[in-house]
């Protein structure tokens, strides 16, 4: 069993940058060898067509046969707690972050998955009407239209989320995470120091340990650093302003940016001349 508090304490006790780097590199090697990997699975939304109940509705049988199995991809994110060590909990956070922020096939909006269930929902609605003796009220063209609309909407929802995700290779993502791990070690405060600074009462027992504190610190830091990276990666809005002196358009960098570059230079030159002139008058 690997105990994070021992690794972090070891880092704090090292006297040279080389020794501290070795501690972090060992930790990164443990992360790479973790049993937790980014693993995508295919899930299905299935329903079995009851040919007997639909025997009088061949159009419905033909319709639902096209949609009785709908597939989508998921990322494995749940494991039995007893099977994980403390390093695995950190690696699990990293893999979930990759899936949520970058991979374009998983962690899509709930609406997307709900829309994929439309054929199954329409099938059971039709069966319910048949069971109640209202089968003649079923319009297979209307059902087809609802399914088409749902799938079109699901594509729109999926594409919107895919566009929002970051375009980043797995290699570059891992390099970012490694840089964050170095920063996390450098900024780490032992639980006693954190408790003293923040007035927090330390409660260590058989359920909660210092390693729980460190896992929370690492995972929260990783999430925060990466959210900042995403924010800084997005293109900045370009604000057009009008120069206060010549009224020409220019790209403004802030609320105090009132002059274009040419007029700004002119104003500085005039200000310098005035300062020089005033200095002569004071002599």
C-alpha positions as CSV (number, residue, x, y, z in Angstrom):
1,X,0.0,0.0,0.0
2,X,1.3,3.4,-1.0
3,X,0.7,6.2,1.6
4,X,0.7,9.7,0.2
5,X,1.5,11.4,3.4
6,X,4.8,9.5,3.5
7,X,5.6,10.6,-0.1
8,X,4.8,14.2,0.6
9,X,6.6,14.3,3.9
10,X,9.6,12.8,2.1
11,X,9.4,15.6,-0.5
12,X,9.3,18.3,2.3
13,X,12.4,16.8,4.0
14,X,14.6,16.8,0.9
15,X,17.3,19.4,0.9
16,X,18.0,19.8,-2.9
17,X,15.9,20.4,-6.0
18,X,17.4,17.2,-7.5
19,X,16.2,15.1,-4.6
20,X,12.7,16.7,-4.6
21,X,12.5,16.1,-8.4
22,X,13.2,12.4,-7.8
23,X,10.3,12.2,-5.3
24,X,7.9,13.7,-7.8
25,X,9.2,11.5,-10.7
26,X,8.6,8.4,-8.5
27,X,5.1,9.6,-7.8
28,X,4.5,10.1,-11.6
29,X,5.8,6.6,-12.3
30,X,3.3,5.2,-9.7
31,X,0.5,7.2,-11.6
32,X,1.5,5.7,-14.9
33,X,1.5,2.2,-13.6
34,X,-1.9,2.6,-11.9
35,X,-4.5,0.0,-12.8
36,X,-6.8,2.9,-13.7
37,X,-6.8,3.5,-17.5
38,X,-8.9,5.6,-19.8
39,X,-11.3,2.9,-21.0
40,X,-14.3,3.5,-23.2
41,X,-17.2,1.0,-23.3
42,X,-20.2,0.7,-25.7
43,X,-23.6,0.7,-24.0
44,X,-26.8,-0.1,-25.6
45,X,-30.5,0.9,-25.3
46,X,-32.4,-2.2,-26.3
47,X,-35.9,-3.4,-26.3
48,X,-37.4,-6.6,-27.5
49,X,-40.2,-6.4,-30.0
50,X,-43.3,-8.4,-29.1
51,X,-44.3,-9.6,-32.6
52,X,-47.5,-11.2,-31.2
53,X,-48.9,-7.9,-29.8
54,X,-47.9,-6.1,-33.0
55,X,-49.1,-8.7,-35.4
56,X,-52.0,-6.5,-36.6
57,X,-49.5,-3.5,-37.0
58,X,-46.8,-4.6,-39.6
59,X,-45.8,-1.0,-40.1
60,X,-44.9,-0.7,-36.4
61,X,-42.9,-3.9,-36.5
62,X,-40.9,-2.6,-39.5
63,X,-40.4,0.8,-37.9
64,X,-39.2,-0.5,-34.5
65,X,-36.9,-3.1,-36.0
66,X,-34.8,-0.2,-37.2
67,X,-34.3,1.2,-33.7
68,X,-34.5,-1.7,-31.3
69,X,-30.8,-1.3,-30.5
70,X,-29.2,2.1,-30.1
71,X,-25.5,2.3,-29.0
72,X,-23.4,5.0,-27.4
73,X,-20.0,5.2,-25.7
74,X,-19.2,5.7,-22.0
75,X,-16.1,6.1,-20.0
76,X,-15.5,3.7,-17.1
77,X,-15.4,5.9,-14.0
78,X,-16.7,3.7,-11.2
79,X,-14.6,1.1,-9.3
80,X,-15.1,-0.8,-6.1
81,X,-13.4,1.3,-3.4
82,X,-11.8,-1.7,-1.8
83,X,-9.9,-2.4,-5.1
84,X,-8.3,1.1,-5.2
85,X,-5.2,2.5,-3.5
86,X,-4.5,6.1,-2.9
87,X,-2.6,6.6,-6.2
88,X,-5.6,5.1,-8.0
89,X,-8.0,7.8,-6.7
90,X,-5.7,10.5,-8.2
91,X,-5.4,8.6,-11.5
92,X,-9.2,8.2,-11.6
93,X,-9.7,12.0,-11.3
94,X,-7.2,12.5,-14.1
95,X,-8.9,10.1,-16.5
96,X,-12.3,11.6,-15.7
97,X,-11.0,15.0,-16.5
98,X,-9.6,13.8,-19.8
99,X,-13.0,12.3,-20.7
100,X,-15.0,15.3,-19.5
101,X,-13.0,18.1,-21.0
102,X,-11.3,16.5,-24.1
103,X,-12.6,13.2,-25.4
104,X,-15.4,13.9,-27.9
105,X,-17.3,10.6,-27.5
106,X,-18.1,10.5,-23.8
107,X,-19.5,12.8,-21.1
108,X,-22.1,14.3,-23.4
109,X,-25.1,16.2,-22.0
110,X,-27.9,14.3,-20.3
111,X,-30.3,15.5,-22.9
112,X,-28.3,13.6,-25.6
113,X,-28.7,10.3,-23.9
114,X,-32.4,11.0,-23.1
115,X,-33.1,11.7,-26.8
116,X,-31.5,8.4,-27.7
117,X,-34.2,6.6,-25.7
118,X,-36.9,8.0,-27.8
119,X,-37.5,4.9,-30.0
120,X,-37.8,2.7,-26.9
121,X,-40.1,5.1,-25.2
122,X,-42.3,5.3,-28.3
123,X,-42.3,1.5,-28.5
124,X,-43.6,1.1,-25.0
125,X,-46.1,3.9,-25.5
126,X,-47.5,2.0,-28.5
127,X,-47.7,-1.3,-26.5
128,X,-49.6,0.4,-23.8
129,X,-52.1,1.8,-26.3
130,X,-52.5,-1.6,-27.8
131,X,-53.0,-3.2,-24.4
132,X,-55.7,-0.7,-23.6
133,X,-57.5,-1.4,-26.8
134,X,-56.5,1.9,-28.5
135,X,-54.2,0.5,-31.0
136,X,-56.1,2.1,-33.9
137,X,-55.0,5.5,-32.5
138,X,-51.4,4.8,-33.3
139,X,-49.9,6.6,-36.3
140,X,-46.6,5.0,-37.4
141,X,-45.8,8.1,-39.5
142,X,-46.2,10.3,-36.4
143,X,-43.9,8.0,-34.4
144,X,-41.3,8.0,-37.2
145,X,-41.5,11.8,-37.2
146,X,-40.9,12.0,-33.4
147,X,-37.9,9.6,-33.7
148,X,-36.4,11.6,-36.6
149,X,-36.8,14.9,-34.7
150,X,-35.3,13.4,-31.5
151,X,-32.2,12.0,-33.4
152,X,-31.7,15.4,-35.2
153,X,-31.9,17.2,-31.9
154,X,-29.5,14.7,-30.3
155,X,-26.9,15.4,-33.1
156,X,-27.3,19.1,-32.4
157,X,-26.7,18.6,-28.7
158,X,-23.8,16.3,-29.3
159,X,-22.1,18.6,-31.8
160,X,-22.5,21.7,-29.5
161,X,-20.8,19.8,-26.7
162,X,-18.1,18.5,-28.9
163,X,-17.3,22.0,-30.1
164,X,-17.0,23.2,-26.5
165,X,-14.5,20.5,-25.7
166,X,-10.8,21.2,-25.8
167,X,-8.7,20.0,-28.8
168,X,-5.6,18.5,-27.1
169,X,-3.7,15.3,-27.7
170,X,-3.4,12.8,-24.9
171,X,0.4,13.3,-24.9
172,X,0.0,17.1,-24.4
173,X,-2.7,16.5,-21.7
174,X,-0.3,14.2,-19.8
175,X,2.5,16.8,-20.0
176,X,0.1,19.4,-18.5
177,X,-0.9,17.1,-15.7
178,X,2.8,16.4,-14.9
179,X,3.5,20.1,-14.7
180,X,0.6,20.5,-12.3
181,X,1.8,17.6,-10.2
182,X,5.1,19.4,-9.7
183,X,3.3,22.6,-8.8
184,X,1.1,20.7,-6.4
185,X,4.1,19.2,-4.5
186,X,5.7,22.6,-4.3
187,X,2.6,24.3,-2.9
188,X,1.7,21.5,-0.5
189,X,1.0,22.3,3.1
190,X,0.8,19.4,5.7
191,X,-2.6,19.0,7.4
192,X,-1.3,20.4,10.7
193,X,-0.1,23.6,8.9
194,X,-3.3,24.0,6.9
195,X,-5.4,23.4,10.1
196,X,-3.5,26.1,12.0
197,X,-3.7,28.7,9.2
198,X,-7.4,28.1,8.5
199,X,-8.8,27.3,12.0
200,X,-9.7,23.8,10.9
201,X,-10.0,21.1,13.4
202,X,-8.1,18.0,12.3
203,X,-10.3,14.8,12.6
204,X,-8.2,11.7,11.9
205,X,-9.8,8.4,12.6
206,X,-10.2,4.9,11.1
207,X,-12.3,6.4,8.3
208,X,-10.5,9.6,7.5
209,X,-6.7,9.9,7.3
210,X,-4.2,12.4,6.1
211,X,-4.1,10.6,2.8
212,X,-7.7,11.6,2.3
213,X,-6.7,15.2,2.8
214,X,-3.9,14.9,0.3
215,X,-6.1,13.2,-2.3
216,X,-8.7,16.0,-2.0
217,X,-5.9,18.6,-2.3
218,X,-4.4,17.0,-5.4
219,X,-7.7,16.4,-7.2
220,X,-9.0,19.9,-6.4
221,X,-5.8,21.5,-7.5
222,X,-5.7,19.5,-10.8
223,X,-9.2,20.5,-11.6
224,X,-8.6,24.2,-10.8
225,X,-5.3,24.4,-12.8
226,X,-6.9,22.7,-15.8
227,X,-10.0,25.0,-15.7
228,X,-7.6,27.9,-15.7
229,X,-5.8,26.5,-18.7
230,X,-9.1,26.1,-20.6
231,X,-10.1,29.7,-19.8
232,X,-6.8,31.0,-21.0
233,X,-6.9,28.9,-24.1
234,X,-10.1,30.4,-25.4
235,X,-9.8,33.2,-27.9
236,X,-10.3,36.6,-26.3
237,X,-13.2,38.8,-27.4
238,X,-12.0,41.7,-29.6
239,X,-13.4,45.1,-28.5
240,X,-13.5,47.9,-31.0
241,X,-13.4,51.4,-29.7
242,X,-13.2,54.9,-31.2
243,X,-10.1,57.1,-30.6
244,X,-11.0,60.0,-28.3
245,X,-8.8,62.4,-30.4
246,X,-9.1,61.3,-34.1
247,X,-12.3,59.2,-33.9
248,X,-10.6,56.3,-35.9
249,X,-11.4,52.8,-34.9
250,X,-8.9,50.8,-32.9
251,X,-8.7,47.5,-30.9
252,X,-9.2,48.4,-27.2
253,X,-7.4,46.4,-24.5
254,X,-9.4,47.8,-21.6
255,X,-11.8,50.5,-20.3
256,X,-8.9,53.0,-19.9
257,X,-7.6,52.5,-23.5
258,X,-9.0,55.7,-25.1
259,X,-6.6,56.5,-27.8
260,X,-5.2,54.7,-30.9
261,X,-1.5,54.0,-31.0
262,X,-0.7,57.1,-33.2
263,X,-2.7,59.5,-31.0
264,X,-1.3,57.9,-27.8
265,X,2.2,58.5,-29.1
266,X,1.3,62.1,-30.0
267,X,-0.1,62.7,-26.5
268,X,3.0,61.3,-24.8
269,X,5.2,63.5,-27.0
270,X,3.1,66.6,-26.2
271,X,3.1,65.8,-22.5
272,X,6.9,65.5,-22.5
273,X,7.2,68.8,-24.3
274,X,4.9,70.5,-21.7
275,X,6.8,69.0,-18.8
276,X,10.1,70.3,-20.3
277,X,8.6,73.7,-20.9
278,X,7.2,74.0,-17.4
279,X,10.6,72.9,-16.0
280,X,12.2,75.9,-17.8
281,X,9.7,78.3,-16.4
282,X,10.4,77.2,-12.9
283,X,14.1,77.9,-13.2
